[in-house]
Amino acid sequence: GAQSRVAGARCSAAGCQVGPLGPRQPCVRCVGFSFHELVGVYVNKEPANRFAANQGSFSAAKFERRTPAAQGSNMEVRGADRYQPDKLPVLARNLEEQIAGTAKYSLDVAVAVFRIYQLQPSSANKDLIAKALLKALMQMPRPDYRILIHMLPERLVVEEPVSSVVLLAQHLECSNLEDFWAASNSCRDTLAQVPGFYDAIRSYVLHSIGITFRKVSKQVLGDWLRLEGASLQQLIAEKEKAAGWKVQGDVCALPLNAYNQASKKRTQDLIEFAAVAPVIKNSIAAV
């Protein structure tokens, strides 16, 4: 393609003859040939983890497993051969561990699994896809879910249990929280296999509330979080201590930040008409 015609340029991955994306970077094929994957790399500001390690073919060292304290094992997905079908079992096993909470979360592993599913549609595991998407939703407001969902063919998106997860995501992204909680009842069996899902979603909802509102009633807050009674009171008390919330009767006042306060609009023109009048006059004269 156009990349292979770059004069004197070679991909930084050993053995690859394709032109690079830029100086000392691998080509699109070696990095995963996915626009959404590349977007995710730069959004998460981790280009070094994805590019610098693309050296040579697959070996056991390319799938390093580390066990940080209190975080479980972490698999580093490296090399251009990480999309080979024979790597799927170890990748899928690690992804299952991430979903269960026994391994450290890594978007790279999910991307590699979804890429193999693209190349080998017969190997696609719909249950694992649904759980991986739910795990990605737990990372919001990061774009992990958007990256993964664009890697799926339509035939998988419209089938259960993936379609139920997609519906959940649509409600959540549009902040239709009442519909989100209602839809969550239809896939409780799948959600039960993803520990911490509800807590992660509530954290995201609280994040959205914090950058949108300055005051919110306890009743509305409880409806949005699907909490009531002692659980809601406990959450509000924690926010008072840790986040600077203030309770004023039945209303919670949220601390100011750069997003939840009105900004002063500029009403004065930066460029006066007299400064551009000669240009307009000359343009009219030319016509």
Legacy VTK file of the C-alpha trace (Angstrom):
# vtk DataFile Version 3.0
C-alpha trace
ASCII
DATASET POLYDATA
POINTS 287 float
0.000 0.000 0.000
0.963 3.640 0.361
3.010 2.882 3.444
5.183 0.318 1.641
6.118 2.935 -0.947
7.778 5.290 1.542
11.284 5.750 0.166
13.927 4.048 2.327
11.484 3.561 5.212
11.005 0.300 7.066
8.786 -0.824 9.910
10.576 -0.997 13.253
9.297 -4.546 13.836
11.991 -7.044 12.895
11.358 -8.817 9.614
8.608 -6.478 8.445
9.089 -4.726 5.098
6.213 -2.260 5.428
6.859 1.460 5.758
6.379 2.894 9.267
3.760 5.250 10.594
6.572 7.577 11.616
10.210 7.504 12.716
11.045 4.342 14.689
7.443 3.113 14.772
5.939 -0.146 13.499
3.532 -0.277 10.605
-0.235 -0.518 10.919
-0.137 -4.283 10.351
2.283 -4.867 13.203
0.523 -2.547 15.592
-2.828 -4.163 14.916
-4.176 -2.395 11.800
-7.100 -0.889 13.725
-7.882 2.818 13.664
-9.877 2.514 16.879
-7.006 0.680 18.508
-4.614 3.452 17.540
-7.046 6.048 18.891
-7.210 4.155 22.157
-3.424 4.063 22.416
-3.079 7.816 22.194
-6.160 8.597 24.278
-4.696 6.497 27.066
-1.265 8.056 26.473
0.524 4.724 26.331
2.259 4.689 22.934
5.467 3.294 24.358
3.735 0.162 25.672
2.302 -0.583 22.259
5.093 0.464 19.889
8.434 0.043 21.614
7.847 -3.627 22.334
7.132 -4.711 18.732
10.498 -6.368 18.225
10.768 -9.744 16.518
8.388 -12.676 16.385
6.419 -14.296 19.165
8.210 -15.905 22.062
7.309 -16.763 25.629
8.932 -13.511 26.742
6.387 -11.554 24.733
3.631 -12.629 27.131
5.204 -11.671 30.447
3.171 -12.284 33.573
3.776 -10.150 36.618
2.165 -10.354 40.044
2.117 -6.942 41.746
0.980 -7.009 45.339
-2.790 -6.834 45.792
-3.372 -6.460 42.047
-3.162 -9.987 40.697
-1.279 -10.984 37.571
-0.716 -8.685 34.635
-0.104 -9.897 31.097
1.875 -7.706 28.729
0.728 -8.259 25.148
3.577 -7.616 22.774
4.766 -8.406 19.285
3.194 -8.532 15.840
2.298 -12.213 16.325
-0.042 -11.564 19.251
-2.987 -11.890 16.848
-2.145 -15.465 15.862
-5.025 -17.890 16.586
-2.799 -20.184 18.665
-2.365 -17.354 21.185
-6.111 -17.168 21.821
-6.315 -19.679 24.721
-3.790 -17.870 26.915
-5.246 -14.467 26.033
-8.821 -15.572 26.691
-7.805 -17.153 29.988
-6.165 -13.931 31.145
-9.194 -11.919 30.020
-11.424 -14.186 32.108
-9.122 -13.578 35.082
-9.393 -9.820 34.554
-13.175 -10.032 34.469
-13.183 -12.098 37.667
-10.911 -9.528 39.316
-7.963 -11.889 39.888
-5.758 -10.235 37.231
-4.940 -6.599 36.627
-7.116 -4.979 33.979
-5.507 -4.468 30.574
-7.283 -3.160 27.500
-4.491 -4.595 25.332
-5.532 -8.170 26.135
-9.168 -7.546 25.226
-8.123 -5.834 21.981
-5.938 -8.814 21.058
-8.777 -11.268 21.753
-11.282 -9.222 19.743
-8.794 -8.930 16.886
-8.404 -12.704 16.727
-12.190 -13.011 16.728
-12.228 -10.688 13.713
-9.703 -12.848 11.890
-11.241 -16.137 13.044
-15.028 -15.540 13.401
-15.690 -19.205 14.202
-13.660 -18.891 17.407
-15.731 -16.001 18.815
-17.080 -16.600 22.315
-20.181 -14.430 22.726
-20.306 -14.839 26.506
-16.696 -13.702 26.849
-17.328 -10.783 24.489
-20.296 -9.623 26.570
-18.332 -9.801 29.813
-15.341 -8.044 28.269
-17.599 -5.211 27.104
-19.049 -4.906 30.604
-15.534 -4.759 32.028
-14.730 -2.008 29.531
-17.859 -0.094 30.580
-16.525 -0.152 34.123
-13.598 1.996 32.951
-15.778 4.938 31.870
-15.194 7.787 31.194
-12.202 6.168 29.463
-13.013 5.108 25.865
-12.305 1.387 26.346
-15.851 0.311 25.470
-15.905 2.425 22.301
-12.628 0.862 21.163
-13.880 -2.688 21.651
-17.407 -2.313 20.298
-16.115 -0.966 16.974
-14.101 -4.146 16.529
-17.188 -6.369 16.521
-19.097 -7.350 13.368
-22.789 -6.502 13.294
-23.861 -10.147 13.466
-22.380 -10.409 16.968
-23.670 -7.042 18.137
-27.291 -8.009 17.471
-27.070 -11.391 19.198
-27.553 -12.112 22.888
-25.941 -11.602 25.324
-23.929 -8.928 23.475
-27.021 -7.007 22.349
-28.159 -6.535 25.964
-24.769 -5.096 26.885
-24.894 -2.746 23.897
-28.302 -1.505 25.030
-26.949 -0.915 28.532
-24.034 1.066 27.118
-26.311 3.208 24.968
-28.418 4.175 27.977
-25.342 4.887 30.082
-23.594 6.981 27.445
-26.767 9.034 26.957
-27.248 9.353 30.740
-30.653 7.680 30.507
-30.074 6.260 33.958
-33.637 5.165 34.646
-33.619 3.124 31.432
-30.133 1.838 32.238
-31.134 0.401 35.593
-34.308 -1.046 34.102
-32.337 -2.711 31.290
-29.814 -4.113 33.758
-32.550 -6.383 35.120
-32.696 -8.218 31.790
-29.057 -9.324 31.964
-28.534 -9.933 35.668
-27.005 -13.360 35.033
-24.247 -11.837 32.891
-23.711 -8.917 35.276
-23.323 -11.348 38.172
-20.224 -12.736 36.449
-18.517 -9.309 36.442
-17.668 -8.424 40.054
-17.776 -4.745 40.955
-19.846 -3.691 37.949
-22.527 -1.809 39.872
-20.013 0.009 42.073
-17.965 1.059 39.024
-21.049 2.375 37.234
-22.127 4.313 40.305
-18.656 5.855 40.470
-19.005 6.978 36.862
-22.474 8.391 37.525
-21.107 10.319 40.508
-18.303 11.625 38.300
-20.844 12.821 35.727
-22.974 14.452 38.400
-19.939 16.213 39.845
-18.987 17.866 36.562
-22.578 18.764 35.644
-24.429 19.943 38.721
-23.825 22.152 41.727
-26.849 20.892 43.640
-28.830 17.687 43.497
-31.669 16.444 45.696
-31.253 13.254 47.679
-34.283 11.749 45.952
-32.900 12.355 42.478
-29.453 11.172 43.537
-30.922 7.951 44.874
-32.864 7.365 41.658
-29.776 7.923 39.510
-27.638 5.616 41.637
-30.393 3.085 42.392
-29.703 3.490 46.095
-32.004 4.247 48.979
-32.191 4.248 52.745
-29.034 3.502 54.714
-26.972 2.809 51.574
-27.687 6.262 50.162
-27.070 7.987 53.498
-23.742 6.185 53.855
-22.624 7.291 50.395
-23.577 10.918 51.086
-21.720 10.835 54.410
-18.596 9.510 52.660
-18.837 12.260 50.040
-19.132 14.876 52.777
-15.861 13.696 54.275
-13.882 12.909 51.144
-15.280 15.114 48.358
-16.464 18.267 50.102
-20.195 17.724 49.660
-22.502 19.725 51.928
-25.968 18.582 52.890
-28.586 21.325 53.064
-31.812 19.652 54.120
-32.835 17.317 51.295
-30.320 18.816 48.873
-26.648 17.965 48.389
-24.416 20.899 47.415
-21.441 19.828 45.326
-18.077 21.638 45.324
-17.315 23.949 42.435
-14.981 22.847 39.662
-14.074 23.958 36.163
-17.123 22.251 34.657
-20.133 22.784 36.923
-20.143 26.554 37.109
-21.283 29.140 34.638
-18.538 30.767 32.614
-18.632 34.419 31.656
-19.372 34.891 27.979
-17.363 37.375 25.994
-19.683 40.046 24.617
-17.097 42.416 23.174
-15.889 41.870 19.638
-12.202 41.094 19.446
-11.949 42.636 15.964
-13.611 45.960 15.270
-15.460 46.427 12.007
-13.268 49.388 11.065
-10.268 47.063 10.959
-11.792 44.783 8.318
-13.813 47.357 6.383
-11.039 47.990 3.776
-10.813 44.252 3.072
-14.563 43.983 2.548
-14.550 47.095 0.335
-11.764 45.715 -1.874
-13.499 42.342 -2.160
-16.737 43.982 -3.322
-14.839 46.162 -5.791
-13.098 43.121 -7.265
-16.424 41.429 -7.934
LINES 1 288
287 0 1 2 3 4 5 6 7 8 9 10 11 12 13 14 15 16 17 18 19 20 21 22 23 24 25 26 27 28 29 30 31 32 33 34 35 36 37 38 39 40 41 42 43 44 45 46 47 48 49 50 51 52 53 54 55 56 57 58 59 60 61 62 63 64 65 66 67 68 69 70 71 72 73 74 75 76 77 78 79 80 81 82 83 84 85 86 87 88 89 90 91 92 93 94 95 96 97 98 99 100 101 102 103 104 105 106 107 108 109 110 111 112 113 114 115 116 117 118 119 120 121 122 123 124 125 126 127 128 129 130 131 132 133 134 135 136 137 138 139 140 141 142 143 144 145 146 147 148 149 150 151 152 153 154 155 156 157 158 159 160 161 162 163 164 165 166 167 168 169 170 171 172 173 174 175 176 177 178 179 180 181 182 183 184 185 186 187 188 189 190 191 192 193 194 195 196 197 198 199 200 201 202 203 204 205 206 207 208 209 210 211 212 213 214 215 216 217 218 219 220 221 222 223 224 225 226 227 228 229 230 231 232 233 234 235 236 237 238 239 240 241 242 243 244 245 246 247 248 249 250 251 252 253 254 255 256 257 258 259 260 261 262 263 264 265 266 267 268 269 270 271 272 273 274 275 276 277 278 279 280 281 282 283 284 285 286
